[in-house]
Amino acid sequence: MDDKQILDEINEIFIDILDIDDIALQRETTADDVEDWDSLVHMQLILAIEKHFEIKFISSEIMKFKNVGEMCDSIMEKKRA
């Protein structure tokens, strides 16, 4: 599983949760860049991503994510372990 594949799969999760078809996430994308990405939606996204990739984030990890790229990096690390 490479970075692009993870980003593509996360993008599909965002489309599904936010119900916005034209989302095009980049590694640099932050919550400020996506309409309706608030704290409640953030938790829905995290739960959906955990379920999809069959991983678990710890609270401190989630708080440190500055952008989608850091989330992708964490997923990749967990999938390698």
PDB file of N, CA, C and O in Angstrom:
ATOM      1  N   MET A   1       0.856  -1.173   0.000  1.00  0.00           N
ATOM      2  CA  MET A   1       0.000   0.000   0.000  1.00  0.00           C
ATOM      3  C   MET A   1       0.901   1.234   0.000  1.00  0.00           C
ATOM      4  O   MET A   1       1.741   1.403   0.884  1.00  0.00           O
ATOM      5  N   ASP A   2       0.716   2.088  -0.998  1.00  0.00           N
ATOM      6  CA  ASP A   2       1.555   3.282  -1.086  1.00  0.00           C
ATOM      7  C   ASP A   2       0.761   4.536  -0.699  1.00  0.00           C
ATOM      8  O   ASP A   2      -0.444   4.490  -0.451  1.00  0.00           O
ATOM      9  N   ASP A   3       1.488   5.650  -0.658  1.00  0.00           N
ATOM     10  CA  ASP A   3       0.911   6.916  -0.218  1.00  0.00           C
ATOM     11  C   ASP A   3      -0.275   7.342  -1.081  1.00  0.00           C
ATOM     12  O   ASP A   3      -1.295   7.792  -0.558  1.00  0.00           O
ATOM     13  N   LYS A   4      -0.145   7.201  -2.398  1.00  0.00           N
ATOM     14  CA  LYS A   4      -1.231   7.607  -3.300  1.00  0.00           C
ATOM     15  C   LYS A   4      -2.480   6.764  -3.078  1.00  0.00           C
ATOM     16  O   LYS A   4      -3.592   7.290  -3.076  1.00  0.00           O
ATOM     17  N   GLN A   5      -2.306   5.478  -2.893  1.00  0.00           N
ATOM     18  CA  GLN A   5      -3.452   4.588  -2.665  1.00  0.00           C
ATOM     19  C   GLN A   5      -4.164   4.964  -1.357  1.00  0.00           C
ATOM     20  O   GLN A   5      -5.392   5.020  -1.305  1.00  0.00           O
ATOM     21  N   ILE A   6      -3.386   5.219  -0.315  1.00  0.00           N
ATOM     22  CA  ILE A   6      -3.981   5.615   0.960  1.00  0.00           C
ATOM     23  C   ILE A   6      -4.737   6.923   0.795  1.00  0.00           C
ATOM     24  O   ILE A   6      -5.869   7.049   1.262  1.00  0.00           O
ATOM     25  N   LEU A   7      -4.120   7.903   0.132  1.00  0.00           N
ATOM     26  CA  LEU A   7      -4.760   9.200  -0.079  1.00  0.00           C
ATOM     27  C   LEU A   7      -6.052   9.046  -0.878  1.00  0.00           C
ATOM     28  O   LEU A   7      -7.057   9.681  -0.557  1.00  0.00           O
ATOM     29  N   ASP A   8      -6.035   8.209  -1.915  1.00  0.00           N
ATOM     30  CA  ASP A   8      -7.244   7.970  -2.717  1.00  0.00           C
ATOM     31  C   ASP A   8      -8.362   7.356  -1.876  1.00  0.00           C
ATOM     32  O   ASP A   8      -9.523   7.746  -1.999  1.00  0.00           O
ATOM     33  N   GLU A   9      -8.010   6.401  -1.027  1.00  0.00           N
ATOM     34  CA  GLU A   9      -9.013   5.747  -0.187  1.00  0.00           C
ATOM     35  C   GLU A   9      -9.561   6.709   0.872  1.00  0.00           C
ATOM     36  O   GLU A   9     -10.758   6.699   1.159  1.00  0.00           O
ATOM     37  N   ILE A  10      -8.688   7.536   1.450  1.00  0.00           N
ATOM     38  CA  ILE A  10      -9.151   8.547   2.401  1.00  0.00           C
ATOM     39  C   ILE A  10     -10.071   9.532   1.702  1.00  0.00           C
ATOM     40  O   ILE A  10     -11.086   9.945   2.263  1.00  0.00           O
ATOM     41  N   ASN A  11      -9.721   9.908   0.482  1.00  0.00           N
ATOM     42  CA  ASN A  11     -10.549  10.839  -0.281  1.00  0.00           C
ATOM     43  C   ASN A  11     -11.968  10.281  -0.447  1.00  0.00           C
ATOM     44  O   ASN A  11     -12.944  11.016  -0.299  1.00  0.00           O
ATOM     45  N   GLU A  12     -12.080   9.002  -0.749  1.00  0.00           N
ATOM     46  CA  GLU A  12     -13.397   8.368  -0.896  1.00  0.00           C
ATOM     47  C   GLU A  12     -14.177   8.394   0.415  1.00  0.00           C
ATOM     48  O   GLU A  12     -15.393   8.584   0.410  1.00  0.00           O
ATOM     49  N   ILE A  13     -13.494   8.207   1.523  1.00  0.00           N
ATOM     50  CA  ILE A  13     -14.145   8.277   2.834  1.00  0.00           C
ATOM     51  C   ILE A  13     -14.668   9.689   3.079  1.00  0.00           C
ATOM     52  O   ILE A  13     -15.789   9.861   3.556  1.00  0.00           O
ATOM     53  N   PHE A  14     -13.868  10.692   2.758  1.00  0.00           N
ATOM     54  CA  PHE A  14     -14.301  12.086   2.913  1.00  0.00           C
ATOM     55  C   PHE A  14     -15.535  12.363   2.055  1.00  0.00           C
ATOM     56  O   PHE A  14     -16.488  12.990   2.517  1.00  0.00           O
ATOM     57  N   ILE A  15     -15.514  11.900   0.822  1.00  0.00           N
ATOM     58  CA  ILE A  15     -16.663  12.088  -0.074  1.00  0.00           C
ATOM     59  C   ILE A  15     -17.912  11.472   0.539  1.00  0.00           C
ATOM     60  O   ILE A  15     -18.985  12.075   0.517  1.00  0.00           O
ATOM     61  N   ASP A  16     -17.768  10.274   1.082  1.00  0.00           N
ATOM     62  CA  ASP A  16     -18.906   9.569   1.672  1.00  0.00           C
ATOM     63  C   ASP A  16     -19.422  10.272   2.928  1.00  0.00           C
ATOM     64  O   ASP A  16     -20.628  10.477   3.065  1.00  0.00           O
ATOM     65  N   ILE A  17     -18.539  10.641   3.833  1.00  0.00           N
ATOM     66  CA  ILE A  17     -18.946  11.254   5.101  1.00  0.00           C
ATOM     67  C   ILE A  17     -19.491  12.665   4.891  1.00  0.00           C
ATOM     68  O   ILE A  17     -20.524  13.029   5.454  1.00  0.00           O
ATOM     69  N   LEU A  18     -18.792  13.454   4.078  1.00  0.00           N
ATOM     70  CA  LEU A  18     -19.190  14.850   3.886  1.00  0.00           C
ATOM     71  C   LEU A  18     -20.241  15.026   2.799  1.00  0.00           C
ATOM     72  O   LEU A  18     -20.845  16.092   2.679  1.00  0.00           O
ATOM     73  N   ASP A  19     -20.457  13.983   2.009  1.00  0.00           N
ATOM     74  CA  ASP A  19     -21.422  14.025   0.905  1.00  0.00           C
ATOM     75  C   ASP A  19     -21.126  15.196  -0.046  1.00  0.00           C
ATOM     76  O   ASP A  19     -22.020  15.933  -0.461  1.00  0.00           O
ATOM     77  N   ILE A  20     -19.839  15.332  -0.368  1.00  0.00           N
ATOM     78  CA  ILE A  20     -19.369  16.338  -1.318  1.00  0.00           C
ATOM     79  C   ILE A  20     -18.560  15.592  -2.379  1.00  0.00           C
ATOM     80  O   ILE A  20     -17.497  15.046  -2.084  1.00  0.00           O
ATOM     81  N   ASP A  21     -19.060  15.572  -3.600  1.00  0.00           N
ATOM     82  CA  ASP A  21     -18.442  14.766  -4.657  1.00  0.00           C
ATOM     83  C   ASP A  21     -17.131  15.304  -5.204  1.00  0.00           C
ATOM     84  O   ASP A  21     -16.345  14.537  -5.760  1.00  0.00           O
ATOM     85  N   ASP A  22     -16.872  16.586  -5.064  1.00  0.00           N
ATOM     86  CA  ASP A  22     -15.697  17.155  -5.721  1.00  0.00           C
ATOM     87  C   ASP A  22     -14.522  17.403  -4.778  1.00  0.00           C
ATOM     88  O   ASP A  22     -13.710  18.295  -5.025  1.00  0.00           O
ATOM     89  N   ILE A  23     -14.423  16.635  -3.714  1.00  0.00           N
ATOM     90  CA  ILE A  23     -13.277  16.746  -2.819  1.00  0.00           C
ATOM     91  C   ILE A  23     -12.070  16.126  -3.521  1.00  0.00           C
ATOM     92  O   ILE A  23     -12.156  15.036  -4.088  1.00  0.00           O
ATOM     93  N   ALA A  24     -10.961  16.828  -3.474  1.00  0.00           N
ATOM     94  CA  ALA A  24      -9.706  16.327  -4.036  1.00  0.00           C
ATOM     95  C   ALA A  24      -8.612  16.596  -3.007  1.00  0.00           C
ATOM     96  O   ALA A  24      -7.914  17.607  -3.079  1.00  0.00           O
ATOM     97  N   LEU A  25      -8.475  15.694  -2.067  1.00  0.00           N
ATOM     98  CA  LEU A  25      -7.511  15.872  -0.993  1.00  0.00           C
ATOM     99  C   LEU A  25      -6.081  15.822  -1.520  1.00  0.00           C
ATOM    100  O   LEU A  25      -5.764  15.080  -2.450  1.00  0.00           O
ATOM    101  N   GLN A  26      -5.244  16.620  -0.907  1.00  0.00           N
ATOM    102  CA  GLN A  26      -3.802  16.606  -1.132  1.00  0.00           C
ATOM    103  C   GLN A  26      -3.157  16.353   0.226  1.00  0.00           C
ATOM    104  O   GLN A  26      -3.818  16.473   1.257  1.00  0.00           O
ATOM    105  N   ARG A  27      -1.892  16.012   0.235  1.00  0.00           N
ATOM    106  CA  ARG A  27      -1.205  15.783   1.510  1.00  0.00           C
ATOM    107  C   ARG A  27      -1.264  17.028   2.399  1.00  0.00           C
ATOM    108  O   ARG A  27      -1.296  16.913   3.624  1.00  0.00           O
ATOM    109  N   GLU A  28      -1.278  18.206   1.792  1.00  0.00           N
ATOM    110  CA  GLU A  28      -1.253  19.462   2.546  1.00  0.00           C
ATOM    111  C   GLU A  28      -2.640  19.910   3.016  1.00  0.00           C
ATOM    112  O   GLU A  28      -2.744  20.895   3.746  1.00  0.00           O
ATOM    113  N   THR A  29      -3.701  19.213   2.618  1.00  0.00           N
ATOM    114  CA  THR A  29      -5.068  19.607   2.961  1.00  0.00           C
ATOM    115  C   THR A  29      -5.275  19.589   4.475  1.00  0.00           C
ATOM    116  O   THR A  29      -4.871  18.652   5.163  1.00  0.00           O
ATOM    117  N   THR A  30      -5.921  20.655   4.978  1.00  0.00           N
ATOM    118  CA  THR A  30      -6.274  20.745   6.394  1.00  0.00           C
ATOM    119  C   THR A  30      -7.789  20.934   6.510  1.00  0.00           C
ATOM    120  O   THR A  30      -8.484  21.108   5.509  1.00  0.00           O
ATOM    121  N   ALA A  31      -8.279  20.898   7.731  1.00  0.00           N
ATOM    122  CA  ALA A  31      -9.715  21.090   7.964  1.00  0.00           C
ATOM    123  C   ALA A  31     -10.183  22.451   7.451  1.00  0.00           C
ATOM    124  O   ALA A  31     -11.328  22.590   7.021  1.00  0.00           O
ATOM    125  N   ASP A  32      -9.317  23.441   7.492  1.00  0.00           N
ATOM    126  CA  ASP A  32      -9.683  24.775   7.003  1.00  0.00           C
ATOM    127  C   ASP A  32      -9.937  24.789   5.495  1.00  0.00           C
ATOM    128  O   ASP A  32     -10.614  25.682   4.985  1.00  0.00           O
ATOM    129  N   ASP A  33      -9.401  23.810   4.792  1.00  0.00           N
ATOM    130  CA  ASP A  33      -9.522  23.756   3.332  1.00  0.00           C
ATOM    131  C   ASP A  33     -10.792  23.061   2.844  1.00  0.00           C
ATOM    132  O   ASP A  33     -11.137  23.157   1.666  1.00  0.00           O
ATOM    133  N   VAL A  34     -11.488  22.365   3.739  1.00  0.00           N
ATOM    134  CA  VAL A  34     -12.642  21.555   3.339  1.00  0.00           C
ATOM    135  C   VAL A  34     -13.899  22.066   4.040  1.00  0.00           C
ATOM    136  O   VAL A  34     -13.975  22.102   5.269  1.00  0.00           O
ATOM    137  N   GLU A  35     -14.868  22.453   3.242  1.00  0.00           N
ATOM    138  CA  GLU A  35     -16.135  22.939   3.780  1.00  0.00           C
ATOM    139  C   GLU A  35     -16.791  21.858   4.636  1.00  0.00           C
ATOM    140  O   GLU A  35     -16.804  20.686   4.261  1.00  0.00           O
ATOM    141  N   ASP A  36     -17.322  22.245   5.757  1.00  0.00           N
ATOM    142  CA  ASP A  36     -18.057  21.373   6.682  1.00  0.00           C
ATOM    143  C   ASP A  36     -17.174  20.408   7.483  1.00  0.00           C
ATOM    144  O   ASP A  36     -17.706  19.562   8.202  1.00  0.00           O
ATOM    145  N   TRP A  37     -15.848  20.509   7.380  1.00  0.00           N
ATOM    146  CA  TRP A  37     -14.978  19.648   8.175  1.00  0.00           C
ATOM    147  C   TRP A  37     -14.787  20.311   9.532  1.00  0.00           C
ATOM    148  O   TRP A  37     -13.857  21.093   9.731  1.00  0.00           O
ATOM    149  N   ASP A  38     -15.677  19.989  10.460  1.00  0.00           N
ATOM    150  CA  ASP A  38     -15.604  20.527  11.817  1.00  0.00           C
ATOM    151  C   ASP A  38     -15.208  19.419  12.782  1.00  0.00           C
ATOM    152  O   ASP A  38     -14.892  18.308  12.357  1.00  0.00           O
ATOM    153  N   SER A  39     -15.224  19.710  14.061  1.00  0.00           N
ATOM    154  CA  SER A  39     -14.750  18.728  15.042  1.00  0.00           C
ATOM    155  C   SER A  39     -15.621  17.471  15.096  1.00  0.00           C
ATOM    156  O   SER A  39     -15.103  16.371  15.288  1.00  0.00           O
ATOM    157  N   LEU A  40     -16.920  17.621  14.930  1.00  0.00           N
ATOM    158  CA  LEU A  40     -17.799  16.448  14.922  1.00  0.00           C
ATOM    159  C   LEU A  40     -17.524  15.577  13.700  1.00  0.00           C
ATOM    160  O   LEU A  40     -17.405  14.357  13.809  1.00  0.00           O
ATOM    161  N   VAL A  41     -17.427  16.204  12.560  1.00  0.00           N
ATOM    162  CA  VAL A  41     -17.132  15.469  11.323  1.00  0.00           C
ATOM    163  C   VAL A  41     -15.744  14.838  11.413  1.00  0.00           C
ATOM    164  O   VAL A  41     -15.520  13.737  10.910  1.00  0.00           O
ATOM    165  N   HIS A  42     -14.823  15.538  12.052  1.00  0.00           N
ATOM    166  CA  HIS A  42     -13.469  15.004  12.206  1.00  0.00           C
ATOM    167  C   HIS A  42     -13.503  13.645  12.906  1.00  0.00           C
ATOM    168  O   HIS A  42     -12.822  12.709  12.487  1.00  0.00           O
ATOM    169  N   MET A  43     -14.286  13.545  13.957  1.00  0.00           N
ATOM    170  CA  MET A  43     -14.378  12.265  14.674  1.00  0.00           C
ATOM    171  C   MET A  43     -15.043  11.190  13.808  1.00  0.00           C
ATOM    172  O   MET A  43     -14.639  10.028  13.850  1.00  0.00           O
ATOM    173  N   GLN A  44     -16.047  11.565  13.032  1.00  0.00           N
ATOM    174  CA  GLN A  44     -16.671  10.617  12.116  1.00  0.00           C
ATOM    175  C   GLN A  44     -15.661  10.126  11.085  1.00  0.00           C
ATOM    176  O   GLN A  44     -15.612   8.939  10.763  1.00  0.00           O
ATOM    177  N   LEU A  45     -14.860  11.051  10.574  1.00  0.00           N
ATOM    178  CA  LEU A  45     -13.833  10.686   9.594  1.00  0.00           C
ATOM    179  C   LEU A  45     -12.802   9.740  10.203  1.00  0.00           C
ATOM    180  O   LEU A  45     -12.429   8.739   9.592  1.00  0.00           O
ATOM    181  N   ILE A  46     -12.349  10.065  11.403  1.00  0.00           N
ATOM    182  CA  ILE A  46     -11.352   9.221  12.081  1.00  0.00           C
ATOM    183  C   ILE A  46     -11.900   7.811  12.282  1.00  0.00           C
ATOM    184  O   ILE A  46     -11.214   6.829  11.997  1.00  0.00           O
ATOM    185  N   LEU A  47     -13.123   7.710  12.766  1.00  0.00           N
ATOM    186  CA  LEU A  47     -13.729   6.387  12.984  1.00  0.00           C
ATOM    187  C   LEU A  47     -13.872   5.616  11.684  1.00  0.00           C
ATOM    188  O   LEU A  47     -13.600   4.416  11.646  1.00  0.00           O
ATOM    189  N   ALA A  48     -14.293   6.280  10.625  1.00  0.00           N
ATOM    190  CA  ALA A  48     -14.455   5.622   9.322  1.00  0.00           C
ATOM    191  C   ALA A  48     -13.098   5.180   8.768  1.00  0.00           C
ATOM    192  O   ALA A  48     -12.986   4.102   8.185  1.00  0.00           O
ATOM    193  N   ILE A  49     -12.081   6.002   8.948  1.00  0.00           N
ATOM    194  CA  ILE A  49     -10.730   5.659   8.477  1.00  0.00           C
ATOM    195  C   ILE A  49     -10.182   4.475   9.268  1.00  0.00           C
ATOM    196  O   ILE A  49      -9.594   3.562   8.688  1.00  0.00           O
ATOM    197  N   GLU A  50     -10.371   4.484  10.584  1.00  0.00           N
ATOM    198  CA  GLU A  50      -9.924   3.360  11.416  1.00  0.00           C
ATOM    199  C   GLU A  50     -10.602   2.059  10.967  1.00  0.00           C
ATOM    200  O   GLU A  50      -9.948   1.024  10.838  1.00  0.00           O
ATOM    201  N   LYS A  51     -11.886   2.121  10.738  1.00  0.00           N
ATOM    202  CA  LYS A  51     -12.627   0.930  10.323  1.00  0.00           C
ATOM    203  C   LYS A  51     -12.157   0.460   8.943  1.00  0.00           C
ATOM    204  O   LYS A  51     -11.916  -0.729   8.738  1.00  0.00           O
ATOM    205  N   HIS A  52     -12.030   1.388   8.009  1.00  0.00           N
ATOM    206  CA  HIS A  52     -11.644   1.040   6.645  1.00  0.00           C
ATOM    207  C   HIS A  52     -10.261   0.384   6.596  1.00  0.00           C
ATOM    208  O   HIS A  52     -10.076  -0.634   5.929  1.00  0.00           O
ATOM    209  N   PHE A  53      -9.302   0.967   7.298  1.00  0.00           N
ATOM    210  CA  PHE A  53      -7.932   0.461   7.249  1.00  0.00           C
ATOM    211  C   PHE A  53      -7.636  -0.573   8.335  1.00  0.00           C
ATOM    212  O   PHE A  53      -6.530  -1.109   8.403  1.00  0.00           O
ATOM    213  N   GLU A  54      -8.630  -0.850   9.186  1.00  0.00           N
ATOM    214  CA  GLU A  54      -8.494  -1.814  10.276  1.00  0.00           C
ATOM    215  C   GLU A  54      -7.304  -1.464  11.170  1.00  0.00           C
ATOM    216  O   GLU A  54      -6.431  -2.289  11.442  1.00  0.00           O
ATOM    217  N   ILE A  55      -7.307  -0.196  11.617  1.00  0.00           N
ATOM    218  CA  ILE A  55      -6.267   0.314  12.503  1.00  0.00           C
ATOM    219  C   ILE A  55      -6.930   1.060  13.652  1.00  0.00           C
ATOM    220  O   ILE A  55      -8.149   1.228  13.674  1.00  0.00           O
ATOM    221  N   LYS A  56      -6.126   1.502  14.597  1.00  0.00           N
ATOM    222  CA  LYS A  56      -6.617   2.302  15.715  1.00  0.00           C
ATOM    223  C   LYS A  56      -5.610   3.413  15.979  1.00  0.00           C
ATOM    224  O   LYS A  56      -4.418   3.158  16.150  1.00  0.00           O
ATOM    225  N   PHE A  57      -6.103   4.648  16.010  1.00  0.00           N
ATOM    226  CA  PHE A  57      -5.277   5.786  16.388  1.00  0.00           C
ATOM    227  C   PHE A  57      -5.419   6.006  17.884  1.00  0.00           C
ATOM    228  O   PHE A  57      -6.464   5.707  18.462  1.00  0.00           O
ATOM    229  N   ILE A  58      -4.373   6.528  18.511  1.00  0.00           N
ATOM    230  CA  ILE A  58      -4.504   6.950  19.899  1.00  0.00           C
ATOM    231  C   ILE A  58      -4.774   8.451  19.893  1.00  0.00           C
ATOM    232  O   ILE A  58      -4.441   9.140  18.929  1.00  0.00           O
ATOM    233  N   SER A  59      -5.364   8.947  20.948  1.00  0.00           N
ATOM    234  CA  SER A  59      -5.795  10.344  21.027  1.00  0.00           C
ATOM    235  C   SER A  59      -4.670  11.320  20.711  1.00  0.00           C
ATOM    236  O   SER A  59      -4.866  12.287  19.976  1.00  0.00           O
ATOM    237  N   SER A  60      -3.489  11.063  21.270  1.00  0.00           N
ATOM    238  CA  SER A  60      -2.378  11.997  21.053  1.00  0.00           C
ATOM    239  C   SER A  60      -1.968  12.057  19.584  1.00  0.00           C
ATOM    240  O   SER A  60      -1.545  13.109  19.106  1.00  0.00           O
ATOM    241  N   GLU A  61      -2.088  10.942  18.862  1.00  0.00           N
ATOM    242  CA  GLU A  61      -1.802  10.943  17.423  1.00  0.00           C
ATOM    243  C   GLU A  61      -2.772  11.848  16.681  1.00  0.00           C
ATOM    244  O   GLU A  61      -2.376  12.682  15.866  1.00  0.00           O
ATOM    245  N   ILE A  62      -4.039  11.667  16.980  1.00  0.00           N
ATOM    246  CA  ILE A  62      -5.090  12.430  16.300  1.00  0.00           C
ATOM    247  C   ILE A  62      -4.879  13.924  16.527  1.00  0.00           C
ATOM    248  O   ILE A  62      -5.055  14.722  15.607  1.00  0.00           O
ATOM    249  N   MET A  63      -4.508  14.300  17.729  1.00  0.00           N
ATOM    250  CA  MET A  63      -4.314  15.708  18.059  1.00  0.00           C
ATOM    251  C   MET A  63      -3.112  16.306  17.320  1.00  0.00           C
ATOM    252  O   MET A  63      -3.068  17.512  17.080  1.00  0.00           O
ATOM    253  N   LYS A  64      -2.143  15.467  16.962  1.00  0.00           N
ATOM    254  CA  LYS A  64      -0.928  15.955  16.303  1.00  0.00           C
ATOM    255  C   LYS A  64      -1.081  16.115  14.790  1.00  0.00           C
ATOM    256  O   LYS A  64      -0.279  16.809  14.165  1.00  0.00           O
ATOM    257  N   PHE A  65      -2.098  15.485  14.191  1.00  0.00           N
ATOM    258  CA  PHE A  65      -2.252  15.581  12.741  1.00  0.00           C
ATOM    259  C   PHE A  65      -2.439  17.038  12.331  1.00  0.00           C
ATOM    260  O   PHE A  65      -3.402  17.684  12.743  1.00  0.00           O
ATOM    261  N   LYS A  66      -1.516  17.556  11.518  1.00  0.00           N
ATOM    262  CA  LYS A  66      -1.621  18.926  11.034  1.00  0.00           C
ATOM    263  C   LYS A  66      -2.288  18.989   9.667  1.00  0.00           C
ATOM    264  O   LYS A  66      -2.813  20.025   9.260  1.00  0.00           O
ATOM    265  N   ASN A  67      -2.256  17.845   8.960  1.00  0.00           N
ATOM    266  CA  ASN A  67      -2.839  17.787   7.620  1.00  0.00           C
ATOM    267  C   ASN A  67      -3.108  16.339   7.232  1.00  0.00           C
ATOM    268  O   ASN A  67      -2.791  15.414   7.980  1.00  0.00           O
ATOM    269  N   VAL A  68      -3.684  16.159   6.075  1.00  0.00           N
ATOM    270  CA  VAL A  68      -4.037  14.813   5.599  1.00  0.00           C
ATOM    271  C   VAL A  68      -2.778  13.972   5.393  1.00  0.00           C
ATOM    272  O   VAL A  68      -2.803  12.760   5.608  1.00  0.00           O
ATOM    273  N   GLY A  69      -1.691  14.597   4.981  1.00  0.00           N
ATOM    274  CA  GLY A  69      -0.446  13.865   4.759  1.00  0.00           C
ATOM    275  C   GLY A  69       0.063  13.185   6.013  1.00  0.00           C
ATOM    276  O   GLY A  69       0.537  12.050   5.958  1.00  0.00           O
ATOM    277  N   GLU A  70      -0.031  13.866   7.142  1.00  0.00           N
ATOM    278  CA  GLU A  70       0.411  13.259   8.397  1.00  0.00           C
ATOM    279  C   GLU A  70      -0.487  12.085   8.782  1.00  0.00           C
ATOM    280  O   GLU A  70      -0.020  11.106   9.364  1.00  0.00           O
ATOM    281  N   MET A  71      -1.762  12.186   8.459  1.00  0.00           N
ATOM    282  CA  MET A  71      -2.681  11.072   8.697  1.00  0.00           C
ATOM    283  C   MET A  71      -2.291   9.885   7.811  1.00  0.00           C
ATOM    284  O   MET A  71      -2.279   8.743   8.271  1.00  0.00           O
ATOM    285  N   CYS A  72      -1.975  10.153   6.548  1.00  0.00           N
ATOM    286  CA  CYS A  72      -1.539   9.097   5.616  1.00  0.00           C
ATOM    287  C   CYS A  72      -0.278   8.417   6.136  1.00  0.00           C
ATOM    288  O   CYS A  72      -0.175   7.191   6.111  1.00  0.00           O
ATOM    289  N   ASP A  73       0.683   9.212   6.607  1.00  0.00           N
ATOM    290  CA  ASP A  73       1.935   8.652   7.130  1.00  0.00           C
ATOM    291  C   ASP A  73       1.661   7.723   8.302  1.00  0.00           C
ATOM    292  O   ASP A  73       2.263   6.653   8.400  1.00  0.00           O
ATOM    293  N   SER A  74       0.760   8.121   9.189  1.00  0.00           N
ATOM    294  CA  SER A  74       0.427   7.301  10.345  1.00  0.00           C
ATOM    295  C   SER A  74      -0.235   5.994   9.920  1.00  0.00           C
ATOM    296  O   SER A  74       0.065   4.929  10.460  1.00  0.00           O
ATOM    297  N   ILE A  75      -1.133   6.088   8.953  1.00  0.00           N
ATOM    298  CA  ILE A  75      -1.795   4.874   8.439  1.00  0.00           C
ATOM    299  C   ILE A  75      -0.757   3.934   7.849  1.00  0.00           C
ATOM    300  O   ILE A  75      -0.779   2.731   8.113  1.00  0.00           O
ATOM    301  N   MET A  76       0.152   4.480   7.053  1.00  0.00           N
ATOM    302  CA  MET A  76       1.174   3.641   6.415  1.00  0.00           C
ATOM    303  C   MET A  76       2.042   2.946   7.464  1.00  0.00           C
ATOM    304  O   MET A  76       2.360   1.765   7.319  1.00  0.00           O
ATOM    305  N   GLU A  77       2.427   3.665   8.514  1.00  0.00           N
ATOM    306  CA  GLU A  77       3.224   3.072   9.589  1.00  0.00           C
ATOM    307  C   GLU A  77       2.468   1.936  10.272  1.00  0.00           C
ATOM    308  O   GLU A  77       3.040   0.882  10.548  1.00  0.00           O
ATOM    309  N   LYS A  78       1.182   2.153  10.543  1.00  0.00           N
ATOM    310  CA  LYS A  78       0.383   1.142  11.223  1.00  0.00           C
ATOM    311  C   LYS A  78       0.170  -0.097  10.340  1.00  0.00           C
ATOM    312  O   LYS A  78       0.119  -1.219  10.843  1.00  0.00           O
ATOM    313  N   LYS A  79       0.048   0.112   9.041  1.00  0.00           N
ATOM    314  CA  LYS A  79      -0.172  -1.020   8.133  1.00  0.00           C
ATOM    315  C   LYS A  79       1.099  -1.843   7.966  1.00  0.00           C
ATOM    316  O   LYS A  79       1.029  -3.035   7.668  1.00  0.00           O
ATOM    317  N   ARG A  80       2.267  -1.214   8.155  1.00  0.00           N
ATOM    318  CA  ARG A  80       3.541  -1.939   8.067  1.00  0.00           C
ATOM    319  C   ARG A  80       3.795  -2.778   9.306  1.00  0.00           C
ATOM    320  O   ARG A  80       4.440  -3.825   9.239  1.00  0.00           O
ATOM    321  N   ALA A  81       3.280  -2.310  10.444  1.00  0.00           N
ATOM    322  CA  ALA A  81       3.561  -2.974  11.728  1.00  0.00           C
ATOM    323  C   ALA A  81       2.898  -4.326  11.831  1.00  0.00           C
ATOM    324  O   ALA A  81       3.038  -5.006  12.847  1.00  0.00           O
TER     325      ALA A  81
END
